[in-house]
Amino acid sequence: MAKKDIDWNNLGFGYVKTDKRYVSNFKDGAWDDGALIDDDMITISECACVLQYAQTVFEGLKAYTTEDGRVVCFRPDLNASRLADSASRLEMPVFPEDRFVDAIAKVVEANIDYVPPYGSGATLYIRPYMFGSDAIIGVKPANEYQFRVFTTPVGPYFKGGAKPITIRVSDFDRAAPHGTGHIKAGLNYAMSLHAIVDAHQKGFDENVYLDAASRTKIEETGGANLIFITKDGKFVTPKSNSILPSITRRSLEVVAKDYLGMEVEEREVYLDEVKDFAECGLCGTAAVISPVGKIVDHGKEICFPSGMEQMGPKTKELYDTLTGIQMGRIEAPEGWIKVIK
Ligand SMILES: *Cc1c(COP(=O)(O)O)cnc(C)c1O
């Protein structure tokens, strides 16, 4: 095994082509056997359903090297079941969940020399996705699909420590009450691009979306769930049918309760009460937790007592414990770590 000659500590979050990808095609009502291939290009009809009607769903997870030198993934079975839910909502055939986990293991093993070493902070990002691939012009689901998994090494999310960010309350809505906010579909991201460009132009790091029906409750940002810590040390996270069920957030709930002895509440969180929380963070696979120092609601600043210099103390405990579990420094709950090699 010879690691690729990559400057792991200075990798950014960009696409770097690796050696192998996994592909399986769905045709005539069945998935084929699937294979690892070299070709990073896809040739499809100019009228492919994905290009016309955005029939595509995806996942994101990471492989990394643990303290004792194993290469592992974190809870890929949950990515498998979430992709199945996403596919069903868009009338796409489900890729079998056991085959999904097997495909992840195969593609990581085939690109093992791109898995960054322990301690670098870098990881091998894994992108499974599927899309309607045959020509569709009348509005209906495709007949043929491709499931594909590629990998790309990515640098540490935080270079030089996790600095709290500033997010703004968005005037755009992300998801309707009975819409598609709970699935991981490209369409939810396409419509967030304008809001994110606008937020950046105005000096904010992210948008926090409110519930579209009443615009009084916190939902999530474009790509991460929110967590809050109360002044008396409770873990609170918004409950809503239109937010994406983050695997990181669900894992943090277990960590908070079982490892840190915190009380955990999943409930509606009103924008009005946010000023009373002690700490706030965004959670997702990419950063695990990004601390939020400030939420700006149309010129009104909600500043968390944890400040703009460092993660809040409880947020840091959560972060250290979950990353400790992921990196093999702390014993994981049964079934959380999938060893690849
Ligand atoms: C992917 C995603 C998340 C984070 O989910 P993880 O499973 O923790 O990576 C949160 N919100 C949205 C909208 C997402 O697409």
The ligand as an SDF file (V2000), in Angstrom:
LIG
                    3D

 15 15  0  0  0  0  0  0  0  0999 V2000
  -26.9380   16.1930    4.1600 C   0  0  0  0  0  0  0  0  0  0  0  0
  -27.7390   17.2110    4.8810 C   0  0  0  0  0  0  0  0  0  0  0  0
  -27.6200   17.4060    6.2700 C   0  0  0  0  0  0  0  0  0  0  0  0
  -26.6090   16.6870    7.1130 C   0  0  0  0  0  0  0  0  0  0  0  0
  -26.8260   15.3160    7.1900 O   0  0  0  0  0  0  0  0  0  0  0  0
  -25.6810   14.3310    7.6810 P   0  0  0  0  0  0  0  0  0  0  0  0
  -26.2790   12.9890    7.5190 O   0  0  0  0  0  0  0  0  0  0  0  0
  -25.4170   14.6380    9.1110 O   0  0  0  0  0  0  0  0  0  0  0  0
  -24.4960   14.5860    6.8280 O   0  0  0  0  0  0  0  0  0  0  0  0
  -28.4550   18.3270    6.8650 C   0  0  0  0  0  0  0  0  0  0  0  0
  -29.3450   19.0660    6.1490 N   0  0  0  0  0  0  0  0  0  0  0  0
  -29.4710   18.9060    4.8170 C   0  0  0  0  0  0  0  0  0  0  0  0
  -30.4550   19.7290    4.0910 C   0  0  0  0  0  0  0  0  0  0  0  0
  -28.6810   17.9800    4.1490 C   0  0  0  0  0  0  0  0  0  0  0  0
  -28.8160   17.8490    2.8160 O   0  0  0  0  0  0  0  0  0  0  0  0
  1  2  1  0
  2  3  1  0
  2 14  2  0
  3  4  1  0
  3 10  2  0
  4  5  1  0
  5  6  1  0
  6  7  2  0
  6  8  1  0
  6  9  1  0
 10 11  1  0
 11 12  2  0
 12 13  1  0
 12 14  1  0
 14 15  1  0
M  END
$$$$
